[in-house]
Amino acid sequence: MDILGFIFAAVVGFGGIFGYIRKKSHVSLAMGLIFSFLLAYGAYLVTLNAANTLLSTIVTGVIAAVFGKRYAVGWKFMPSGAMLLATLPMFAKYAYKLIV
């Protein structure tokens, strides 16, 4: 069971909800919930077959790219840097399983 994947999906979902509550950002809410669903489904697929990491690799790669760009432009650790630090290990985990 991909417990870390499910936890990461929950963190992304709560981040989107928190962004909506704090800044009234509808985009944050929508993207947080969409990516959370995709990550949870990816974790489910990994639970069924440990080698099935393509969806999770793509989604974590997109999240890392978006937050990496936001951090590079603004140099603010919250939320961009924190999400980048949380996403990179997950991306590495899934990409490694995809390659090996």
C-alpha positions as a printed Julia matrix, in Angstrom:
100×3 Matrix{Float64}:
   0.0    0.0     0.0
   1.38   3.4    -1.01
   0.77   5.18    2.28
   3.16   8.03    1.47
   1.31   8.59   -1.79
  -2.04   8.84   -0.05
  -0.6   11.17    2.6
   0.93  13.39   -0.08
  -2.41  13.47   -1.92
  -4.1   14.63    1.29
  -1.43  17.31    1.85
  -1.96  18.67   -1.66
  -5.73  18.68   -1.19
  -5.52  20.45    2.16
  -3.09  22.94    0.63
  -5.65  23.82   -2.02
  -8.38  24.22    0.59
  -6.08  26.31    2.78
  -5.19  28.54   -0.19
  -8.88  29.1    -0.83
  -9.65  29.88    2.82
  -6.66  32.18    3.24
  -6.59  34.03   -0.1
 -10.01  33.19   -1.58
  -8.16  31.62   -4.51
 -10.56  29.53   -6.58
  -7.63  28.37   -8.73
  -5.8   27.07   -5.66
  -8.89  25.18   -4.55
  -9.56  23.67   -7.98
  -5.96  22.7    -8.71
  -5.41  21.38   -5.19
  -8.45  19.13   -5.4
  -7.76  17.99   -8.97
  -4.13  17.16   -8.27
  -5.09  15.56   -4.96
  -7.53  13.27   -6.76
  -4.94  12.39   -9.41
  -2.32  11.67   -6.73
  -4.73   9.52   -4.73
  -5.66   7.57   -7.86
  -1.96   7.2    -8.68
  -1.3    5.9    -5.17
  -4.17   3.46   -5.63
  -2.62   2.24   -8.89
   0.75   1.82   -7.16
  -1.01  -0.15   -4.43
  -2.39  -2.53   -7.04
   0.92  -2.84   -8.92
   4.12  -1.36   -7.46
   5.56  -0.81  -10.95
   2.6    1.29  -12.11
   4.0    4.72  -11.24
   3.54   6.6   -14.52
   0.57   8.74  -13.42
   2.14   9.59  -10.06
   5.45  10.46  -11.72
   3.79  12.8   -14.2
   1.62  14.52  -11.59
   4.46  15.03   -9.09
   6.67  16.26  -11.94
   4.08  18.86  -12.93
   3.65  19.98   -9.33
   7.43  20.23   -8.87
   7.77  22.26  -12.08
   4.97  24.68  -11.15
   6.14  25.28   -7.6
   9.78  25.33   -8.64
   9.03  28.13  -11.1
   6.99  30.02   -8.53
   9.8   29.7    -5.98
  12.44  30.8    -8.5
  10.43  33.91   -9.37
   9.3   34.96   -5.9
  11.87  33.38   -3.56
   9.14  32.89   -0.95
   9.41  29.67    0.99
   5.69  29.47    1.8
   3.98  27.88    0.0
   6.18  27.46   -3.08
   9.41  26.33   -1.44
   7.66  24.06    1.04
   5.66  22.35   -1.68
   8.77  21.99   -3.8
  10.61  20.34   -0.89
   7.68  18.01   -0.29
   7.22  17.15   -3.96
  10.79  16.41   -5.03
  11.24  13.29   -2.85
   7.89  11.94   -4.04
   8.89  12.58   -7.65
  12.21  10.82   -7.07
  10.44   7.86   -5.46
   8.03   7.4    -8.36
  10.54   8.13  -11.12
  12.99   5.61   -9.65
  10.3    2.91   -9.64
   9.37   3.85  -13.19
  12.95   3.53  -14.45
  13.99   0.44  -12.49
